[in-house]
Amino acid sequence: MRNRNSHNNSIFQFDDYQGNHYSLLVGLGFYGYGAITGNNKIRKMGLHAAEAFIYSGIIAGGIKLLIGRRRPYAGRGHLVFKPLKFNNSAYQSLPSGHTTVSFAVSTALAKSVDNAYWKFFWYGTASMVAASRVYHNKHWMSDVFLGAVIGYGVGGYVVGFENKEKTRLFGHKIEPWFRLSTVGLRVYLN
């Protein structure tokens, strides 16, 4: 908080453009470009990014509501918890949703292309989102760390879903499950 100035404010604006609905638009943009040009690899990359956005957003939102950690700007320290505060965003700090979504989409995109510069760009922007959330006093460092871990895991899971060995967790196959009125996970026990 002591290092806030106009120069730093301009640097840490990443959370205005990534980690929110714009991240979904990036995935949909890749998907659309791939569909229009007939490039199945780019289309699949966009699909993975959009899926990662949706799954990570659901997971982060659910955890936020269950834990109910107070945000830094709301005061009274990092050990104040009030779970299930649906209409009070001051108690929805852990994990950072922007960081979770940013790392999920960035991981899906980074793992889709085998290029070091490509990976550095996407993981770098996700890291800047995490730093921005702390800089703007919206999250604690532990919030963005957990968000990064969840996002990386979800993005990697979505990309690796087609490879059956990568979709195993503790020896059990897990896959998303959708019905008209239900969203969940299906677990196949071995």
C-alpha positions in Angstrom: 0.0 0.0 0.0 3.0 2.3 0.5 4.1 2.0 -3.1 0.9 3.2 -4.7 1.4 5.9 -7.3 0.1 6.8 -10.8 2.9 4.8 -12.5 2.3 1.7 -10.5 -1.5 2.1 -10.9 -1.0 2.0 -14.7 1.2 -1.1 -14.5 -1.2 -3.0 -12.2 -4.4 -2.6 -14.4 -4.1 -6.2 -15.6 -7.1 -7.3 -13.5 -9.3 -4.9 -15.5 -8.6 -6.9 -18.7 -7.9 -10.5 -17.6 -9.5 -12.7 -15.0 -13.0 -11.5 -15.8 -15.4 -11.8 -18.7 -12.7 -10.6 -21.1 -10.9 -13.9 -20.4 -14.0 -15.8 -21.7 -14.0 -13.6 -24.8 -10.4 -14.6 -25.5 -11.4 -18.2 -25.5 -14.4 -17.6 -27.6 -12.3 -15.5 -30.0 -9.9 -18.3 -30.5 -12.8 -20.7 -30.9 -14.5 -18.5 -33.5 -11.3 -17.9 -35.4 -10.6 -21.6 -35.5 -14.1 -22.4 -36.7 -14.1 -19.7 -39.4 -10.7 -20.7 -40.8 -11.2 -24.4 -40.4 -8.2 -24.7 -38.0 -9.3 -27.4 -35.6 -6.3 -26.9 -33.3 -7.1 -23.2 -32.7 -10.8 -24.0 -32.3 -10.0 -26.7 -29.7 -7.6 -24.3 -27.9 -10.4 -21.7 -27.7 -12.9 -24.4 -26.5 -10.4 -25.5 -23.8 -9.9 -21.8 -22.6 -13.7 -21.3 -22.5 -14.3 -24.5 -20.6 -11.5 -23.6 -18.1 -13.1 -20.2 -17.6 -16.5 -21.7 -16.8 -15.2 -24.6 -14.5 -12.8 -22.4 -12.6 -15.3 -19.7 -12.1 -17.8 -22.2 -10.6 -15.2 -23.7 -8.4 -13.8 -20.4 -7.1 -17.3 -19.0 -6.6 -18.4 -22.0 -4.6 -15.3 -21.9 -2.4 -15.6 -18.2 -1.8 -19.2 -18.6 -0.5 -18.3 -21.6 1.7 -15.2 -20.0 3.3 -16.4 -16.4 3.6 -13.0 -14.8 4.2 -13.1 -11.0 4.7 -11.3 -8.9 2.1 -8.3 -6.7 3.0 -10.0 -3.4 2.1 -12.8 -4.3 4.6 -10.4 -4.2 7.5 -10.1 -6.3 10.7 -7.4 -8.6 9.5 -7.1 -11.8 7.4 -8.6 -14.2 10.0 -12.2 -12.9 9.8 -14.6 -15.5 8.3 -18.4 -15.4 7.8 -19.4 -18.2 5.5 -22.4 -18.1 3.2 -22.6 -14.3 2.8 -24.3 -14.4 -0.6 -24.9 -10.7 -1.0 -21.8 -9.3 0.7 -18.6 -9.4 -1.5 -16.5 -8.2 1.4 -16.7 -11.8 2.7 -15.7 -13.4 -0.6 -12.0 -13.1 -0.6 -10.6 -16.7 -0.7 -9.7 -17.7 -3.4 -9.2 -14.8 -5.8 -11.7 -15.4 -8.6 -9.8 -13.1 -11.0 -6.6 -15.1 -10.4 -8.3 -18.5 -10.6 -10.0 -17.7 -13.9 -6.8 -16.0 -15.3 -4.6 -19.0 -14.5 -7.2 -21.5 -15.8 -7.5 -19.7 -19.1 -3.8 -19.0 -19.3 -2.9 -22.6 -18.5 -5.3 -23.9 -21.2 -3.8 -21.6 -23.8 -0.2 -22.2 -22.7 -0.5 -26.0 -22.7 -2.1 -25.9 -26.2 1.1 -24.6 -28.0 4.6 -25.9 -27.4 6.4 -22.5 -27.5 8.3 -21.0 -24.6 7.4 -17.4 -25.5 3.8 -18.3 -25.8 3.8 -19.9 -22.4 5.8 -17.0 -20.8 3.2 -14.6 -22.1 0.2 -16.4 -20.8 1.6 -17.3 -17.4 3.1 -13.8 -17.1 -0.2 -12.1 -17.7 -1.9 -14.4 -15.2 0.8 -13.6 -12.6 0.3 -9.9 -13.2 -3.4 -10.4 -12.5 -2.5 -12.0 -9.2 -0.1 -9.2 -8.3 -2.8 -6.6 -9.3 -5.4 -8.1 -7.0 -3.0 -7.8 -4.0 -1.8 -4.3 -5.2 -5.5 -3.1 -5.3 -6.1 -4.4 -1.8 -8.8 -6.8 -3.1 -7.1 -10.0 -1.9 -4.6 -11.4 0.5 -1.5 -13.1 -0.9 -2.9 -16.5 0.2 -6.1 -15.8 -1.8 -4.2 -15.3 -5.0 -1.9 -18.3 -4.3 -4.9 -20.6 -3.9 -6.5 -19.1 -6.9 -3.4 -19.7 -9.0 -3.2 -23.4 -7.8 -6.9 -24.0 -8.6 -6.7 -22.2 -12.0 -3.6 -24.1 -13.0 -5.2 -27.4 -12.0 -8.4 -26.7 -13.8 -6.7 -25.5 -17.0 -4.4 -28.5 -17.0 -7.3 -30.9 -16.4 -9.3 -29.4 -19.3 -6.5 -29.7 -21.7 -5.5 -33.2 -20.6 -9.1 -34.4 -20.5 -8.8 -36.1 -23.9 -5.9 -38.2 -22.6 -7.5 -40.6 -20.2 -4.4 -41.0 -18.1 -4.4 -37.3 -17.3 -8.0 -37.2 -16.1 -7.3 -39.4 -13.2 -7.2 -38.1 -9.6 -6.0 -40.4 -6.9 -6.5 -43.3 -9.3 -10.1 -42.4 -10.1 -11.4 -41.0 -13.4 -13.3 -37.7 -13.0 -15.3 -35.9 -15.7 -17.8 -33.0 -15.8 -21.4 -34.0 -15.9 -24.2 -31.9 -17.4 -27.9 -32.3 -17.6 -30.6 -29.8 -18.3 -31.1 -28.9 -14.6 -27.9 -30.3 -13.1 -24.2 -29.6 -13.2 -21.7 -31.8 -11.4 -18.8 -34.2 -11.5 -19.0 -37.9 -12.3 -16.4 -40.1 -10.5 -15.5 -43.6 -11.8 -14.0 -45.6 -8.9 -11.5 -48.3 -9.9 
